[in-house]
Amino acid sequence: MSATATAAPQTAGHATASLRAYDPAYDPLVSSTPGHGTDYAPTYWIGTAGPPPEDDGPVVSDMDVDVAIIGSGFTGLTAAIFLAQEHGIKATVLEANRSSWGCSTRNGGQAQCASGRLKRSQWITRYGLDTALALHRECLEGMETFKALIKDIDCEPQPGGHLYIAHRPKVMPTLAKEVECLREVFKYDARLLDAETVKREWVDDREAAGAMHEPEGIGIHAGKLAFGYLKKARALGVKVHPASPVQGWETRNGVHHLRTPGGTVRARAVGVATGGYTSQTLHGELKNRLLPILSNSIVTRPLTQSEIDACNFRTRQVLTDTRVLRHYYRLLPDNRLQIGSRSAITGRDAPQKKYEQFLVNDLQRKFPALAGIPIEYSWWGWVDVAHDMMPRIFQPDPSQSLYYALGYGGNGVMYSAQAGRRLAQWIAGQGASLQLPIFRSKLPFPNIREMVVSEHFAPFRRFGQWFLYRWYYLNDEIL
Ligand SMILES: Cc1cc2nc3c(=O)[nH]c(=O)nc-3n(C[C@H](O)[C@H](O)[C@H](O)COP(=O)(O)OP(=O)(O)OC[C@H]3O[C@@H](n4cnc5c(N)ncnc54)[C@H](O)[C@@H]3O)c2cc1C
């Protein structure tokens, strides 16, 4: 790890400064913790969110707490907010680096009505109709949870729904079936749009062969949201300690001893909210339970009005396309274009310029009028993918007061708020009331059959991932 000292930590009353420079090659399958006081990735969100709010400084001595949450991303902070608001529990949040350093300040800011990576029709196949309908209600409720939470946070919401763009004509029949299923079975007001309508009334994405519009979907400024959650949590009495990586974990007589560089935190209960930055050594219950995959994002300089017209950008709603390794993109409030998609497989390869160039090429294929436009921000981050593509908010061992909310598979901007709420319920002793499969089983180990059936990511980690990325490319672009 290329760690360079950059500044001394500040005490409570300020945002804790970084101890170490950002490490672009960090890899959760290689490193034992995600760093110690490492600076933020150079994202558009961090570049434009303003200074981070105050935190409680690093842990500096041993301490006893009731509930410790590991990870200060959207999940950890919302779990702490709901523990305080709905259960009267003031949690202590331990963060390895700067506050919300992981995915939560690196994403595309697309709050979608989803939980995990599967489509509604795939829920029916896997769980049966009743459970699929209940999962849909959970997502709708999650959207309401999210909207209520962000009401008083200035995070530049871009509401109105989500446009899911068919990137080739061959996917239209499948998309039409999904729309029918959403309308007829789930009573969800999705609409199928033909290519001409998309290009004329929404956006002239040159690849668009049609699209599905769904009514739920909000774009947000990820940095402002993360900082808003931090302020909200602290106003409720939550303590947030950055630069405090949990480097050792022992449980004795029901008490968790979490070793950080500044002292051991002894906790009655622990919530794990470490997302794609969960190391293999954090706890035995988590080893090999997640596939961390890299996603890249770029942001252009602000588009001129004539460039906006040339792309016929008539919507500012969130956009994705139908590739398995999908693109997520939108016109931001300050007229910049953001687009993201897959990246390298290992952290070591992530900084290679070619991954940024792939995205630039994709952007130009969709919007030829933007050929050569300067790219002002470029970054990447680790997404936590569950091996069966569905998250879990669960207590994996009933004899241990350890709970986790993990595995959103790149759909965590909205769902982390609902998952945080569910995690808080578990920690407060109300887990028995949570009946959906995502609340009743552990994150599974890799299962080859599930992966092949759901046509999603590889169970066999990196070699399989490499192989499947090529297969997805063939399937998405050529066959
Ligand atoms: C490039 C990218 C694009 C994305 N785009 C979207 C999108 O558009 N829409 C969407 O819905 N989702 C998206 N996601 C996913 C989304 O960002 C996350 O699901 C969401 O932010 C929730 O993250 P989290 O809080 O669970 O984890 P994170 O935000 O990753 O937070 C986990 C934290 O745990 C800390 N940590 C880990 N180990 C330890 C330890 N041992 N001790 C202390 N702290 C520790 C890490 O430092 C990290 O800050 C994207 C993700 C990436 C990477």
The ligand as a Gaussian input file, in Angstrom:
#p B3LYP/6-31G(d) Opt

LIG

0 1
 C      -18.510000       3.266000      -8.498000
 C      -19.780000       2.890000      -7.787000
 C      -21.002000       3.283000      -8.336000
 C      -22.185000       2.979000      -7.665000
 N      -23.351000       3.491000      -8.171000
 C      -24.515000       3.247000      -7.525000
 C      -25.719000       3.840000      -7.978000
 O      -25.728000       4.669000      -8.886000
 N      -26.871000       3.484000      -7.361000
 C      -26.883000       2.627000      -6.302000
 O      -27.956000       2.339000      -5.787000
 N      -25.735000       2.116000      -5.788000
 C      -24.558000       2.416000      -6.360000
 N      -23.392000       1.926000      -5.839000
 C      -23.436000       1.198000      -4.551000
 C      -23.667000       2.173000      -3.390000
 O      -22.721000       3.218000      -3.429000
 C      -23.585000       1.474000      -2.004000
 O      -24.371000       0.319000      -2.018000
 C      -24.073000       2.402000      -0.909000
 O      -23.323000       3.591000      -0.895000
 C      -24.025000       1.754000       0.468000
 O      -22.713000       1.577000       0.854000
 P      -22.365000       1.035000       2.314000
 O      -22.656000       2.069000       3.316000
 O      -23.015000      -0.282000       2.519000
 O      -20.803000       0.785000       2.189000
 P      -19.635000       1.861000       1.962000
 O      -20.122000       3.195000       1.597000
 O      -18.637000       1.217000       1.060000
 O      -19.023000       2.010000       3.412000
 C      -18.297000       0.976000       4.041000
 C      -17.270000       1.628000       4.947000
 O      -16.767000       0.627000       5.815000
 C      -15.462000       0.993000       6.140000
 N      -14.757000      -0.183000       6.659000
 C      -14.501000      -1.343000       6.023000
 N      -13.816000      -2.175000       6.834000
 C      -13.645000      -1.526000       8.022000
 C      -13.010000      -1.866000       9.242000
 N      -12.387000      -3.034000       9.408000
 N      -13.041000      -0.957000      10.253000
 C      -13.677000       0.243000      10.106000
 N      -14.271000       0.602000       8.941000
 C      -14.266000      -0.264000       7.916000
 C      -14.880000       1.482000       4.814000
 O      -13.762000       2.308000       5.029000
 C      -16.066000       2.201000       4.198000
 O      -16.013000       3.617000       4.384000
 C      -22.181000       2.210000      -6.467000
 C      -20.952000       1.799000      -5.937000
 C      -19.762000       2.151000      -6.581000
 C      -18.464000       1.722000      -5.979000

